[in-house]
């Protein structure tokens, strides 16, 4: 890794996705010296039972900015409507422009298989946008200069901890987050509009407690931690040297490697 400050970027589908599955790791990376960024590709315009599209999108952007402020992170504005994240040429050009502007060292995104298409497509766009970071003939929208440099990609666990057909997902990295769990909860609490929506749409009463339940279940799965987040490292081919793992390098004993592929 270079001597420059590492940049950790979460690229997720919706406001609050990062807070559920990734934010604890970002907070730990920040404490280890990294700059952290949050990017929700969709604006949350469908996540309501009572507001108009325009009203809820504005509310959710304010909430996302508040969550980022609480973390000391940079929030990047969304590009798409909910259920409007598609893996197509124009969407890729727009996401790739953001990647070239931010120039991350690490990207955290959704897994290839998740319970909904917005999550899967956000993850696919993030992966290909990073792959195209140095391709001078790939034109982004708006145009941005390519950049060289290694980027490590990490896929979060799906929200249900299982794939869309109920198959369990075994991460390659467990990250211990007990000491930042309260701050992670505070970030999620900033997304106030989502309590009513999650209660109504997914029967998820007390969504803050649900986040903690997930973290403690991932900790139990690790066999070592009381609360954790889980990630699977993406193949380094086209992204970074084999064996380069800045998450483990920065967090040390806070990361347990087990299960899944580790691309030695």
WOHU-V175025 format. One record per backbone hydrogen bond with DSSP energy under -0.5 kcal/mol. CO is the residue of the C=O (numbers start at 1). NH is the residue of the N-H. Records with the same first field share a line. If there is no record, write none. Layout:
CO->NH, NH
This chain:
6->35
7->9, 105, 106
8->37
9->11, 108
10->12, 39
11->110
12->41
13->42
14->17, 18
16->20
17->21
18->22, 23
22->25, 26
23->27
24->28
25->29
26->30
27->31
28->32
29->34
30->33
35->8
36->74
37->10
38->76
39->12, 41
41->79, 80
44->47
46->48
52->56
53->57
54->58
55->59
56->60
57->61
58->62
59->63
60->64
61->65
62->66
63->67
64->68
65->69
66->70
67->71
68->72, 73
69->72
73->75
74->38
76->40
80->43
81->84
84->86
86->88
88->92
89->93
90->94
91->95
92->96
93->97, 141
94->98
95->99
96->100
97->101
98->102
99->103
105->152
106->9
107->154
108->11
109->156
112->114
116->120
117->121
118->122
119->123
120->124
121->125
122->126
123->127
124->128
125->129
126->130
127->131
128->132
130->133
132->135
133->147
134->136
135->138
137->139
138->140
152->107
153->234
154->109, 156
155->232
158->161
161->169
163->166
167->163
168->170
169->171
172->258
173->231
174->176, 256
175->229
177->180, 181
178->181
180->184
181->185
182->186
183->187
184->188
185->189
186->190
187->190
188->191
190->192
191->194
192->195
193->197
194->198
195->199
196->200
197->201
198->202, 204
199->203
203->205
206->210
207->211
208->212
209->213
210->214
211->215
212->216
213->217
214->218
215->219, 228
216->220
217->221
218->222
219->223, 224, 225
220->223
227->177, 178
229->175
230->157
231->172, 173
232->155
236->239, 240
239->151
241->244
243->245
245->249
246->250
247->251
248->252
251->254
252->255
254->176
255->257
256->174, 258
261->233
263->243
